[in-house]
Amino acid sequence: MVGEAGIYVTRIVDRKISRGQVYLVTDGGLNHHLAASGNFGQVIRKNYPVTIGNKAGSLERESVSVVGPLCTPLDLLADRMELPPAEIGDLAVVFQSGAYGRSASPEGFLGHPASVEVLV
């Protein structure tokens, strides 16, 4: 019940293109949401539902990967998803994040700040 109710919101801090693939670098990642990165016991990694929150109504789409700020290839929140075009400052939103988003994540990994949790 709680798992589908929660959302994780992180800000895009950089946009990179490598070998034709767009990467949206965010200010939070597996250190805040380990399950979305596929590192919480999943055998096969699959994307959580993701959108660009402040552009969710856009009909335009591009293939992007949403990655966190950590220096590991495991810090991947969304892999090659069709999302609205995003720029630095936009908000990446990961749905179905309520059950084990923050509580099961390695907060403070490499000295990164903790996430803020808000209950509505």
Biopython code that builds the backbone (N, CA, C, O; Angstrom):
import numpy as np
from Bio.PDB.StructureBuilder import StructureBuilder

atoms = [
    (1, "MET", "N", (0.817, -1.190, 0.000)),
    (1, "MET", "CA", (0.000, 0.000, 0.000)),
    (1, "MET", "C", (0.865, 1.260, 0.000)),
    (1, "MET", "O", (0.589, 2.202, -0.742)),
    (2, "VAL", "N", (1.899, 1.279, 0.821)),
    (2, "VAL", "CA", (2.766, 2.454, 0.909)),
    (2, "VAL", "C", (3.686, 2.558, -0.298)),
    (2, "VAL", "O", (4.007, 3.660, -0.742)),
    (3, "GLY", "N", (4.118, 1.404, -0.837)),
    (3, "GLY", "CA", (5.074, 1.400, -1.940)),
    (3, "GLY", "C", (4.607, 2.193, -3.148)),
    (3, "GLY", "O", (5.391, 2.944, -3.730)),
    (4, "GLU", "N", (3.371, 2.045, -3.529)),
    (4, "GLU", "CA", (2.870, 2.752, -4.700)),
    (4, "GLU", "C", (2.543, 4.208, -4.401)),
    (4, "GLU", "O", (2.419, 5.015, -5.323)),
    (5, "ALA", "N", (2.401, 4.554, -3.127)),
    (5, "ALA", "CA", (2.002, 5.910, -2.776)),
    (5, "ALA", "C", (3.165, 6.903, -2.794)),
    (5, "ALA", "O", (2.952, 8.089, -3.045)),
    (6, "GLY", "N", (4.371, 6.449, -2.537)),
    (6, "GLY", "CA", (5.496, 7.365, -2.424)),
    (6, "GLY", "C", (6.099, 7.760, -3.752)),
    (6, "GLY", "O", (6.044, 7.004, -4.722)),
    (7, "ILE", "N", (6.676, 8.952, -3.792)),
    (7, "ILE", "CA", (7.447, 9.397, -4.953)),
    (7, "ILE", "C", (8.794, 9.924, -4.479)),
    (7, "ILE", "O", (8.925, 10.434, -3.367)),
    (8, "TYR", "N", (9.781, 9.791, -5.339)),
    (8, "TYR", "CA", (11.109, 10.335, -5.070)),
    (8, "TYR", "C", (11.370, 11.408, -6.115)),
    (8, "TYR", "O", (11.248, 11.158, -7.314)),
    (9, "VAL", "N", (11.728, 12.598, -5.660)),
    (9, "VAL", "CA", (11.977, 13.724, -6.566)),
    (9, "VAL", "C", (13.422, 14.159, -6.393)),
    (9, "VAL", "O", (13.889, 14.366, -5.273)),
    (10, "THR", "N", (14.123, 14.296, -7.503)),
    (10, "THR", "CA", (15.517, 14.731, -7.479)),
    (10, "THR", "C", (15.746, 15.729, -8.622)),
    (10, "THR", "O", (15.115, 15.630, -9.675)),
    (11, "ARG", "N", (16.638, 16.673, -8.409)),
    (11, "ARG", "CA", (16.880, 17.738, -9.386)),
    (11, "ARG", "C", (17.986, 17.346, -10.358)),
    (11, "ARG", "O", (18.993, 16.760, -9.961)),
    (12, "ILE", "N", (17.794, 17.668, -11.621)),
    (12, "ILE", "CA", (18.802, 17.412, -12.646)),
    (12, "ILE", "C", (19.874, 18.490, -12.542)),
    (12, "ILE", "O", (19.580, 19.683, -12.616)),
    (13, "VAL", "N", (21.123, 18.055, -12.369)),
    (13, "VAL", "CA", (22.233, 18.992, -12.196)),
    (13, "VAL", "C", (23.169, 19.025, -13.411)),
    (13, "VAL", "O", (24.017, 19.911, -13.519)),
    (14, "ASP", "N", (23.014, 18.065, -14.318)),
    (14, "ASP", "CA", (23.841, 18.061, -15.528)),
    (14, "ASP", "C", (23.165, 17.205, -16.596)),
    (14, "ASP", "O", (22.377, 16.311, -16.290)),
    (15, "ARG", "N", (23.484, 17.494, -17.834)),
    (15, "ARG", "CA", (22.973, 16.744, -18.977)),
    (15, "ARG", "C", (24.180, 16.420, -19.841)),
    (15, "ARG", "O", (24.875, 17.321, -20.309)),
    (16, "LYS", "N", (24.427, 15.136, -20.053)),
    (16, "LYS", "CA", (25.595, 14.712, -20.814)),
    (16, "LYS", "C", (25.160, 13.795, -21.949)),
    (16, "LYS", "O", (24.155, 13.092, -21.845)),
    (17, "ILE", "N", (25.925, 13.812, -23.024)),
    (17, "ILE", "CA", (25.698, 12.895, -24.130)),
    (17, "ILE", "C", (26.986, 12.114, -24.331)),
    (17, "ILE", "O", (28.057, 12.692, -24.520)),
    (18, "SER", "N", (26.866, 10.788, -24.287)),
    (18, "SER", "CA", (28.018, 9.920, -24.487)),
    (18, "SER", "C", (27.629, 8.824, -25.465)),
    (18, "SER", "O", (26.694, 8.062, -25.221)),
    (19, "ARG", "N", (28.361, 8.753, -26.580)),
    (19, "ARG", "CA", (28.103, 7.755, -27.615)),
    (19, "ARG", "C", (26.645, 7.769, -28.066)),
    (19, "ARG", "O", (26.045, 6.722, -28.313)),
    (20, "GLY", "N", (26.094, 8.963, -28.166)),
    (20, "GLY", "CA", (24.733, 9.138, -28.657)),
    (20, "GLY", "C", (23.645, 8.958, -27.620)),
    (20, "GLY", "O", (22.474, 9.187, -27.921)),
    (21, "GLN", "N", (23.994, 8.555, -26.405)),
    (21, "GLN", "CA", (23.011, 8.355, -25.345)),
    (21, "GLN", "C", (22.996, 9.580, -24.422)),
    (21, "GLN", "O", (24.047, 10.067, -24.006)),
    (22, "VAL", "N", (21.780, 10.071, -24.107)),
    (22, "VAL", "CA", (21.621, 11.211, -23.206)),
    (22, "VAL", "C", (21.566, 10.700, -21.765)),
    (22, "VAL", "O", (20.833, 9.764, -21.446)),
    (23, "TYR", "N", (22.364, 11.341, -20.903)),
    (23, "TYR", "CA", (22.360, 11.034, -19.471)),
    (23, "TYR", "C", (21.957, 12.285, -18.710)),
    (23, "TYR", "O", (22.538, 13.355, -18.894)),
    (24, "LEU", "N", (20.960, 12.138, -17.858)),
    (24, "LEU", "CA", (20.543, 13.217, -16.972)),
    (24, "LEU", "C", (21.112, 12.904, -15.597)),
    (24, "LEU", "O", (20.702, 11.934, -14.958)),
    (25, "VAL", "N", (22.055, 13.722, -15.139)),
    (25, "VAL", "CA", (22.706, 13.521, -13.847)),
    (25, "VAL", "C", (21.904, 14.279, -12.799)),
    (25, "VAL", "O", (21.622, 15.466, -12.962)),
    (26, "THR", "N", (21.538, 13.592, -11.725)),
    (26, "THR", "CA", (20.714, 14.197, -10.677)),
    (26, "THR", "C", (21.507, 14.396, -9.384)),
    (26, "THR", "O", (22.618, 13.887, -9.234)),
    (27, "ASP", "N", (20.917, 15.141, -8.463)),
    (27, "ASP", "CA", (21.590, 15.373, -7.181)),
    (27, "ASP", "C", (21.293, 14.283, -6.154)),
    (27, "ASP", "O", (21.700, 14.404, -4.999)),
    (28, "GLY", "N", (20.606, 13.246, -6.543)),
    (28, "GLY", "CA", (20.343, 12.103, -5.669)),
    (28, "GLY", "C", (20.306, 10.841, -6.501)),
    (28, "GLY", "O", (20.042, 10.893, -7.702)),
    (29, "GLY", "N", (20.564, 9.717, -5.880)),
    (29, "GLY", "CA", (20.593, 8.467, -6.637)),
    (29, "GLY", "C", (20.410, 7.276, -5.727)),
    (29, "GLY", "O", (19.520, 7.270, -4.877)),
    (30, "LEU", "N", (21.254, 6.258, -5.900)),
    (30, "LEU", "CA", (21.083, 5.047, -5.106)),
    (30, "LEU", "C", (21.296, 5.298, -3.621)),
    (30, "LEU", "O", (20.828, 4.514, -2.795)),
    (31, "ASN", "N", (21.992, 6.372, -3.264)),
    (31, "ASN", "CA", (22.167, 6.701, -1.846)),
    (31, "ASN", "C", (20.858, 7.151, -1.204)),
    (31, "ASN", "O", (20.739, 7.149, 0.021)),
    (32, "HIS", "N", (19.878, 7.535, -2.015)),
    (32, "HIS", "CA", (18.550, 7.911, -1.514)),
    (32, "HIS", "C", (17.499, 6.877, -1.883)),
    (32, "HIS", "O", (16.500, 6.736, -1.177)),
    (33, "HIS", "N", (17.704, 6.159, -2.966)),
    (33, "HIS", "CA", (16.678, 5.253, -3.491)),
    (33, "HIS", "C", (17.332, 4.009, -4.085)),
    (33, "HIS", "O", (17.356, 3.824, -5.301)),
    (34, "LEU", "N", (17.856, 3.173, -3.216)),
    (34, "LEU", "CA", (18.581, 1.974, -3.639)),
    (34, "LEU", "C", (17.721, 1.055, -4.501)),
    (34, "LEU", "O", (18.217, 0.485, -5.474)),
    (35, "ALA", "N", (16.448, 0.902, -4.163)),
    (35, "ALA", "CA", (15.581, -0.017, -4.906)),
    (35, "ALA", "C", (15.430, 0.396, -6.369)),
    (35, "ALA", "O", (15.425, -0.466, -7.247)),
    (36, "ALA", "N", (15.306, 1.692, -6.650)),
    (36, "ALA", "CA", (15.144, 2.154, -8.035)),
    (36, "ALA", "C", (16.376, 1.857, -8.879)),
    (36, "ALA", "O", (16.275, 1.712, -10.097)),
    (37, "SER", "N", (17.540, 1.767, -8.239)),
    (37, "SER", "CA", (18.765, 1.476, -8.984)),
    (37, "SER", "C", (18.889, -0.010, -9.325)),
    (37, "SER", "O", (19.778, -0.402, -10.080)),
    (38, "GLY", "N", (18.003, -0.831, -8.772)),
    (38, "GLY", "CA", (18.056, -2.263, -9.046)),
    (38, "GLY", "C", (19.003, -3.020, -8.140)),
    (38, "GLY", "O", (19.300, -4.188, -8.391)),
    (39, "ASN", "N", (19.481, -2.372, -7.087)),
    (39, "ASN", "CA", (20.462, -2.987, -6.202)),
    (39, "ASN", "C", (19.870, -3.410, -4.861)),
    (39, "ASN", "O", (20.571, -3.439, -3.849)),
    (40, "PHE", "N", (18.597, -3.732, -4.856)),
    (40, "PHE", "CA", (17.918, -4.123, -3.618)),
    (40, "PHE", "C", (17.392, -5.549, -3.756)),
    (40, "PHE", "O", (16.246, -5.837, -3.412)),
    (41, "GLY", "N", (18.239, -6.427, -4.259)),
    (41, "GLY", "CA", (17.897, -7.831, -4.371)),
    (41, "GLY", "C", (17.194, -8.232, -5.653)),
    (41, "GLY", "O", (16.797, -9.389, -5.792)),
    (42, "GLN", "N", (17.027, -7.311, -6.598)),
    (42, "GLN", "CA", (16.392, -7.675, -7.863)),
    (42, "GLN", "C", (17.347, -8.532, -8.687)),
    (42, "GLN", "O", (18.540, -8.237, -8.768)),
    (43, "VAL", "N", (16.828, -9.580, -9.289)),
    (43, "VAL", "CA", (17.640, -10.424, -10.150)),
    (43, "VAL", "C", (17.796, -9.761, -11.515)),
    (43, "VAL", "O", (18.892, -9.728, -12.076)),
    (44, "ILE", "N", (16.693, -9.233, -12.044)),
    (44, "ILE", "CA", (16.717, -8.514, -13.309)),
    (44, "ILE", "C", (16.291, -7.078, -13.036)),
    (44, "ILE", "O", (15.212, -6.840, -12.493)),
    (45, "ARG", "N", (17.134, -6.127, -13.408)),
    (45, "ARG", "CA", (16.827, -4.719, -13.166)),
    (45, "ARG", "C", (15.728, -4.247, -14.109)),
    (45, "ARG", "O", (15.793, -4.495, -15.313)),
    (46, "LYS", "N", (14.723, -3.572, -13.570)),
    (46, "LYS", "CA", (13.695, -2.958, -14.405)),
    (46, "LYS", "C", (13.429, -1.556, -13.892)),
    (46, "LYS", "O", (13.568, -1.276, -12.701)),
    (47, "ASN", "N", (13.047, -0.681, -14.805)),
    (47, "ASN", "CA", (12.806, 0.707, -14.445)),
    (47, "ASN", "C", (11.531, 0.868, -13.626)),
    (47, "ASN", "O", (10.509, 0.242, -13.906)),
    (48, "TYR", "N", (11.613, 1.711, -12.624)),
    (48, "TYR", "CA", (10.417, 2.191, -11.949)),
    (48, "TYR", "C", (9.745, 3.171, -12.916)),
    (48, "TYR", "O", (10.397, 3.640, -13.849)),
    (49, "PRO", "N", (8.455, 3.494, -12.720)),
    (49, "PRO", "CA", (7.851, 4.555, -13.538)),
    (49, "PRO", "C", (8.526, 5.887, -13.218)),
    (49, "PRO", "O", (8.662, 6.250, -12.050)),
    (50, "VAL", "N", (8.947, 6.610, -14.246)),
    (50, "VAL", "CA", (9.680, 7.867, -14.080)),
    (50, "VAL", "C", (9.127, 8.900, -15.049)),
    (50, "VAL", "O", (8.669, 8.552, -16.137)),
    (51, "THR", "N", (9.169, 10.170, -14.658)),
    (51, "THR", "CA", (8.852, 11.265, -15.567)),
    (51, "THR", "C", (9.698, 12.474, -15.192)),
    (51, "THR", "O", (10.381, 12.476, -14.168)),
    (52, "ILE", "N", (9.645, 13.475, -16.015)),
    (52, "ILE", "CA", (10.235, 14.776, -15.690)),
    (52, "ILE", "C", (9.068, 15.596, -15.149)),
    (52, "ILE", "O", (8.213, 16.044, -15.912)),
    (53, "GLY", "N", (9.036, 15.789, -13.847)),
    (53, "GLY", "CA", (7.872, 16.329, -13.153)),
    (53, "GLY", "C", (7.351, 17.644, -13.671)),
    (53, "GLY", "O", (6.142, 17.801, -13.846)),
    (54, "ASN", "N", (8.226, 18.591, -13.921)),
    (54, "ASN", "CA", (7.773, 19.901, -14.366)),
    (54, "ASN", "C", (7.526, 19.955, -15.876)),
    (54, "ASN", "O", (7.203, 21.014, -16.413)),
    (55, "LYS", "N", (7.676, 18.814, -16.562)),
    (55, "LYS", "CA", (7.396, 18.752, -17.999)),
    (55, "LYS", "C", (6.538, 17.534, -18.341)),
    (55, "LYS", "O", (6.524, 17.086, -19.488)),
    (56, "ALA", "N", (5.833, 17.006, -17.365)),
    (56, "ALA", "CA", (5.067, 15.770, -17.543)),
    (56, "ALA", "C", (4.006, 15.894, -18.623)),
    (56, "ALA", "O", (3.648, 14.887, -19.234)),
    (57, "GLY", "N", (3.494, 17.081, -18.881)),
    (57, "GLY", "CA", (2.469, 17.274, -19.900)),
    (57, "GLY", "C", (2.999, 17.373, -21.314)),
    (57, "GLY", "O", (2.215, 17.433, -22.262)),
    (58, "SER", "N", (4.306, 17.392, -21.477)),
    (58, "SER", "CA", (4.909, 17.530, -22.804)),
    (58, "SER", "C", (4.679, 16.278, -23.642)),
    (58, "SER", "O", (4.782, 15.158, -23.141)),
    (59, "LEU", "N", (4.371, 16.472, -24.909)),
    (59, "LEU", "CA", (4.197, 15.346, -25.823)),
    (59, "LEU", "C", (5.512, 14.907, -26.441)),
    (59, "LEU", "O", (5.613, 13.799, -26.969)),
    (60, "GLU", "N", (6.523, 15.770, -26.380)),
    (60, "GLU", "CA", (7.847, 15.417, -26.914)),
    (60, "GLU", "C", (8.480, 14.349, -26.030)),
    (60, "GLU", "O", (8.256, 14.318, -24.820)),
    (61, "ARG", "N", (9.269, 13.479, -26.642)),
    (61, "ARG", "CA", (9.973, 12.435, -25.904)),
    (61, "ARG", "C", (11.380, 12.269, -26.462)),
    (61, "ARG", "O", (11.645, 12.528, -27.636)),
    (62, "GLU", "N", (12.279, 11.823, -25.573)),
    (62, "GLU", "CA", (13.628, 11.455, -25.987)),
    (62, "GLU", "C", (14.077, 10.291, -25.109)),
    (62, "GLU", "O", (13.615, 10.141, -23.978)),
    (63, "SER", "N", (14.965, 9.484, -25.630)),
    (63, "SER", "CA", (15.499, 8.353, -24.875)),
    (63, "SER", "C", (16.623, 8.855, -23.980)),
    (63, "SER", "O", (17.618, 9.394, -24.464)),
    (64, "VAL", "N", (16.458, 8.676, -22.657)),
    (64, "VAL", "CA", (17.463, 9.140, -21.701)),
    (64, "VAL", "C", (17.682, 8.098, -20.614)),
    (64, "VAL", "O", (16.843, 7.228, -20.378)),
    (65, "SER", "N", (18.820, 8.211, -19.969)),
    (65, "SER", "CA", (19.093, 7.471, -18.742)),
    (65, "SER", "C", (19.243, 8.501, -17.637)),
    (65, "SER", "O", (19.930, 9.508, -17.805)),
    (66, "VAL", "N", (18.602, 8.245, -16.513)),
    (66, "VAL", "CA", (18.686, 9.140, -15.358)),
    (66, "VAL", "C", (19.647, 8.504, -14.370)),
    (66, "VAL", "O", (19.420, 7.388, -13.902)),
    (67, "VAL", "N", (20.726, 9.217, -14.052)),
    (67, "VAL", "CA", (21.767, 8.687, -13.182)),
    (67, "VAL", "C", (21.980, 9.605, -11.991)),
    (67, "VAL", "O", (21.688, 10.800, -12.046)),
    (68, "GLY", "N", (22.493, 9.024, -10.915)),
    (68, "GLY", "CA", (22.784, 9.799, -9.721)),
    (68, "GLY", "C", (24.192, 10.363, -9.738)),
    (68, "GLY", "O", (24.916, 10.203, -10.721)),
    (69, "PRO", "N", (24.591, 11.031, -8.645)),
    (69, "PRO", "CA", (25.870, 11.725, -8.602)),
    (69, "PRO", "C", (27.054, 10.872, -8.144)),
    (69, "PRO", "O", (28.181, 11.364, -8.095)),
    (70, "LEU", "N", (26.819, 9.619, -7.814)),
    (70, "LEU", "CA", (27.888, 8.799, -7.260)),
    (70, "LEU", "C", (28.806, 8.264, -8.349)),
    (70, "LEU", "O", (28.401, 8.120, -9.503)),
    (71, "CYS", "N", (30.027, 7.978, -7.977)),
    (71, "CYS", "CA", (31.033, 7.535, -8.947)),
    (71, "CYS", "C", (30.992, 6.018, -9.117)),
    (71, "CYS", "O", (31.992, 5.330, -8.913)),
    (72, "THR", "N", (29.816, 5.508, -9.495)),
    (72, "THR", "CA", (29.657, 4.085, -9.751)),
    (72, "THR", "C", (28.607, 3.887, -10.843)),
    (72, "THR", "O", (27.604, 4.601, -10.865)),
    (73, "PRO", "N", (28.819, 2.940, -11.740)),
    (73, "PRO", "CA", (27.815, 2.687, -12.776)),
    (73, "PRO", "C", (26.525, 2.093, -12.215)),
    (73, "PRO", "O", (25.531, 1.996, -12.934)),
    (74, "LEU", "N", (26.526, 1.698, -10.956)),
    (74, "LEU", "CA", (25.315, 1.176, -10.317)),
    (74, "LEU", "C", (24.312, 2.278, -9.986)),
    (74, "LEU", "O", (23.150, 1.996, -9.696)),
    (75, "ASP", "N", (24.760, 3.530, -10.029)),
    (75, "ASP", "CA", (23.900, 4.665, -9.652)),
    (75, "ASP", "C", (23.024, 5.067, -10.838)),
    (75, "ASP", "O", (23.214, 6.123, -11.441)),
    (76, "LEU", "N", (22.067, 4.206, -11.157)),
    (76, "LEU", "CA", (21.216, 4.350, -12.335)),
    (76, "LEU", "C", (19.755, 4.281, -11.898)),
    (76, "LEU", "O", (19.298, 3.236, -11.434)),
    (77, "LEU", "N", (19.025, 5.377, -12.040)),
    (77, "LEU", "CA", (17.623, 5.423, -11.624)),
    (77, "LEU", "C", (16.659, 5.054, -12.747)),
    (77, "LEU", "O", (15.583, 4.521, -12.477)),
    (78, "ALA", "N", (17.019, 5.325, -13.988)),
    (78, "ALA", "CA", (16.177, 4.993, -15.144)),
    (78, "ALA", "C", (17.092, 4.742, -16.333)),
    (78, "ALA", "O", (17.970, 5.553, -16.629)),
    (79, "ASP", "N", (16.892, 3.638, -17.003)),
    (79, "ASP", "CA", (17.775, 3.263, -18.102)),
    (79, "ASP", "C", (17.048, 3.315, -19.432)),
    (79, "ASP", "O", (16.114, 2.549, -19.670)),
    (80, "ARG", "N", (17.485, 4.231, -20.306)),
    (80, "ARG", "CA", (16.980, 4.352, -21.679)),
    (80, "ARG", "C", (15.445, 4.407, -21.735)),
    (80, "ARG", "O", (14.798, 3.623, -22.431)),
    (81, "MET", "N", (14.899, 5.344, -20.990)),
    (81, "MET", "CA", (13.450, 5.545, -20.978)),
    (81, "MET", "C", (13.064, 6.695, -21.890)),
    (81, "MET", "O", (13.848, 7.623, -22.091)),
    (82, "GLU", "N", (11.871, 6.641, -22.435)),
    (82, "GLU", "CA", (11.327, 7.724, -23.255)),
    (82, "GLU", "C", (10.669, 8.735, -22.319)),
    (82, "GLU", "O", (9.581, 8.494, -21.795)),
    (83, "LEU", "N", (11.341, 9.870, -22.115)),
    (83, "LEU", "CA", (10.876, 10.896, -21.184)),
    (83, "LEU", "C", (10.795, 12.244, -21.895)),
    (83, "LEU", "O", (11.400, 12.426, -22.951)),
    (84, "PRO", "N", (10.047, 13.193, -21.320)),
    (84, "PRO", "CA", (10.054, 14.542, -21.892)),
    (84, "PRO", "C", (11.476, 15.107, -21.879)),
    (84, "PRO", "O", (12.234, 14.820, -20.952)),
    (85, "PRO", "N", (11.854, 15.900, -22.877)),
    (85, "PRO", "CA", (13.189, 16.505, -22.880)),
    (85, "PRO", "C", (13.426, 17.299, -21.603)),
    (85, "PRO", "O", (12.570, 18.077, -21.183)),
    (86, "ALA", "N", (14.577, 17.104, -20.991)),
    (86, "ALA", "CA", (14.872, 17.741, -19.702)),
    (86, "ALA", "C", (16.172, 18.533, -19.778)),
    (86, "ALA", "O", (17.069, 18.234, -20.565)),
    (87, "GLU", "N", (16.234, 19.543, -18.937)),
    (87, "GLU", "CA", (17.409, 20.408, -18.836)),
    (87, "GLU", "C", (17.836, 20.510, -17.371)),
    (87, "GLU", "O", (17.129, 20.057, -16.471)),
    (88, "ILE", "N", (18.983, 21.101, -17.156)),
    (88, "ILE", "CA", (19.471, 21.347, -15.796)),
    (88, "ILE", "C", (18.424, 22.162, -15.043)),
    (88, "ILE", "O", (17.904, 23.154, -15.553)),
    (89, "GLY", "N", (18.127, 21.731, -13.834)),
    (89, "GLY", "CA", (17.137, 22.406, -12.990)),
    (89, "GLY", "C", (15.777, 21.730, -12.997)),
    (89, "GLY", "O", (14.976, 21.955, -12.090)),
    (90, "ASP", "N", (15.497, 20.902, -14.005)),
    (90, "ASP", "CA", (14.227, 20.173, -14.047)),
    (90, "ASP", "C", (14.211, 19.097, -12.966)),
    (90, "ASP", "O", (15.239, 18.783, -12.367)),
    (91, "LEU", "N", (13.018, 18.534, -12.726)),
    (91, "LEU", "CA", (12.840, 17.554, -11.656)),
    (91, "LEU", "C", (12.546, 16.170, -12.221)),
    (91, "LEU", "O", (11.585, 15.989, -12.970)),
    (92, "ALA", "N", (13.375, 15.196, -11.861)),
    (92, "ALA", "CA", (13.117, 13.806, -12.216)),
    (92, "ALA", "C", (12.300, 13.192, -11.089)),
    (92, "ALA", "O", (12.667, 13.301, -9.919)),
    (93, "VAL", "N", (11.186, 12.545, -11.443)),
    (93, "VAL", "CA", (10.262, 11.986, -10.456)),
    (93, "VAL", "C", (10.194, 10.469, -10.647)),
    (93, "VAL", "O", (9.909, 9.980, -11.740)),
    (94, "VAL", "N", (10.459, 9.738, -9.566)),
    (94, "VAL", "CA", (10.391, 8.277, -9.575)),
    (94, "VAL", "C", (9.169, 7.875, -8.754)),
    (94, "VAL", "O", (9.110, 8.132, -7.551)),
    (95, "PHE", "N", (8.201, 7.246, -9.404)),
    (95, "PHE", "CA", (6.980, 6.817, -8.722)),
    (95, "PHE", "C", (7.176, 5.465, -8.042)),
    (95, "PHE", "O", (8.181, 4.790, -8.264)),
    (96, "GLN", "N", (6.220, 5.078, -7.222)),
    (96, "GLN", "CA", (6.214, 3.805, -6.487)),
    (96, "GLN", "C", (7.437, 3.677, -5.579)),
    (96, "GLN", "O", (8.043, 2.609, -5.494)),
    (97, "SER", "N", (7.791, 4.762, -4.908)),
    (97, "SER", "CA", (9.013, 4.825, -4.111)),
    (97, "SER", "C", (8.789, 4.744, -2.607)),
    (97, "SER", "O", (9.740, 4.918, -1.845)),
    (98, "GLY", "N", (7.586, 4.491, -2.161)),
    (98, "GLY", "CA", (7.278, 4.631, -0.749)),
    (98, "GLY", "C", (7.765, 3.564, 0.196)),
    (98, "GLY", "O", (8.140, 3.890, 1.323)),
    (99, "ALA", "N", (7.781, 2.316, -0.196)),
    (99, "ALA", "CA", (8.041, 1.252, 0.760)),
    (99, "ALA", "C", (9.482, 1.236, 1.277)),
    (99, "ALA", "O", (9.693, 1.229, 2.490)),
    (100, "TYR", "N", (10.461, 1.229, 0.402)),
    (100, "TYR", "CA", (11.850, 1.104, 0.836)),
    (100, "TYR", "C", (12.762, 2.130, 0.179)),
    (100, "TYR", "O", (13.972, 1.915, 0.100)),
    (101, "GLY", "N", (12.216, 3.217, -0.282)),
    (101, "GLY", "CA", (13.028, 4.232, -0.934)),
    (101, "GLY", "C", (14.172, 4.700, -0.074)),
    (101, "GLY", "O", (15.326, 4.354, -0.325)),
    (102, "ARG", "N", (13.870, 5.471, 0.921)),
    (102, "ARG", "CA", (14.907, 6.062, 1.768)),
    (102, "ARG", "C", (15.430, 5.102, 2.827)),
    (102, "ARG", "O", (16.637, 5.037, 3.057)),
    (103, "SER", "N", (14.541, 4.358, 3.473)),
    (103, "SER", "CA", (14.929, 3.570, 4.645)),
    (103, "SER", "C", (15.930, 2.459, 4.337)),
    (103, "SER", "O", (16.698, 2.073, 5.218)),
    (104, "ALA", "N", (15.942, 1.942, 3.128)),
    (104, "ALA", "CA", (16.840, 0.846, 2.784)),
    (104, "ALA", "C", (18.041, 1.309, 1.971)),
    (104, "ALA", "O", (18.754, 0.483, 1.401)),
    (105, "SER", "N", (18.274, 2.608, 1.910)),
    (105, "SER", "CA", (19.344, 3.155, 1.072)),
    (105, "SER", "C", (20.549, 3.557, 1.904)),
    (105, "SER", "O", (20.400, 3.919, 3.072)),
    (106, "PRO", "N", (21.755, 3.499, 1.316)),
    (106, "PRO", "CA", (22.975, 3.855, 2.053)),
    (106, "PRO", "C", (23.183, 5.371, 2.133)),
    (106, "PRO", "O", (24.064, 5.919, 1.471)),
    (107, "GLU", "N", (22.367, 6.036, 2.946)),
    (107, "GLU", "CA", (22.481, 7.502, 3.078)),
    (107, "GLU", "C", (23.878, 7.886, 3.537)),
    (107, "GLU", "O", (24.522, 7.149, 4.284)),
    (108, "GLY", "N", (24.329, 9.014, 3.096)),
    (108, "GLY", "CA", (25.655, 9.490, 3.463)),
    (108, "GLY", "C", (26.767, 8.855, 2.648)),
    (108, "GLY", "O", (27.940, 9.104, 2.926)),
    (109, "PHE", "N", (26.438, 8.040, 1.649)),
    (109, "PHE", "CA", (27.428, 7.393, 0.797)),
    (109, "PHE", "C", (28.340, 8.452, 0.183)),
    (109, "PHE", "O", (27.857, 9.378, -0.469)),
    (110, "LEU", "N", (29.624, 8.329, 0.378)),
    (110, "LEU", "CA", (30.625, 9.269, -0.119)),
    (110, "LEU", "C", (30.374, 10.704, 0.357)),
    (110, "LEU", "O", (30.775, 11.662, -0.303)),
    (111, "GLY", "N", (29.711, 10.842, 1.504)),
    (111, "GLY", "CA", (29.510, 12.166, 2.094)),
    (111, "GLY", "C", (28.407, 12.995, 1.470)),
    (111, "GLY", "O", (28.291, 14.183, 1.770)),
    (112, "HIS", "N", (27.593, 12.402, 0.609)),
    (112, "HIS", "CA", (26.482, 13.143, 0.010)),
    (112, "HIS", "C", (25.407, 13.391, 1.058)),
    (112, "HIS", "O", (25.225, 12.569, 1.957)),
    (113, "PRO", "N", (24.694, 14.503, 0.961)),
    (113, "PRO", "CA", (23.684, 14.828, 1.969)),
    (113, "PRO", "C", (22.485, 13.879, 1.927)),
    (113, "PRO", "O", (22.178, 13.270, 0.902)),
    (114, "ALA", "N", (21.825, 13.778, 3.070)),
    (114, "ALA", "CA", (20.638, 12.935, 3.198)),
    (114, "ALA", "C", (19.471, 13.541, 2.430)),
    (114, "ALA", "O", (19.440, 14.745, 2.177)),
    (115, "SER", "N", (18.521, 12.703, 2.066)),
    (115, "SER", "CA", (17.320, 13.189, 1.408)),
    (115, "SER", "C", (16.360, 13.752, 2.456)),
    (115, "SER", "O", (16.503, 13.482, 3.649)),
    (116, "VAL", "N", (15.412, 14.511, 2.014)),
    (116, "VAL", "CA", (14.363, 15.048, 2.888)),
    (116, "VAL", "C", (13.132, 14.196, 2.657)),
    (116, "VAL", "O", (12.757, 13.921, 1.517)),
    (117, "GLU", "N", (12.506, 13.781, 3.745)),
    (117, "GLU", "CA", (11.299, 12.967, 3.621)),
    (117, "GLU", "C", (10.111, 13.786, 4.080)),
    (117, "GLU", "O", (10.120, 14.373, 5.163)),
    (118, "VAL", "N", (9.080, 13.818, 3.234)),
    (118, "VAL", "CA", (7.884, 14.613, 3.524)),
    (118, "VAL", "C", (6.666, 13.696, 3.473)),
    (118, "VAL", "O", (6.476, 12.971, 2.496)),
    (119, "LEU", "N", (5.852, 13.723, 4.504)),
    (119, "LEU", "CA", (4.616, 12.956, 4.523)),
    (119, "LEU", "C", (3.464, 13.912, 4.354)),
    (119, "LEU", "O", (3.371, 14.919, 5.055)),
    (120, "VAL", "N", (2.574, 13.593, 3.410)),
    (120, "VAL", "CA", (1.434, 14.463, 3.145)),
    (120, "VAL", "C", (0.154, 13.752, 3.521)),
    (120, "VAL", "O", (-0.931, 14.315, 3.374)),
]
sb = StructureBuilder()
sb.init_structure("model")
sb.init_model(0)
sb.init_chain("A")
sb.init_seg("    ")
for serial, (resi, resn, name, xyz) in enumerate(atoms, 1):
    if name == "N":
        sb.init_residue(resn, " ", resi, " ")
    sb.init_atom(name, np.array(xyz, "f"), 0.0, 1.0, " ", f" {name:<3s}", serial, name[0])
structure = sb.get_structure()
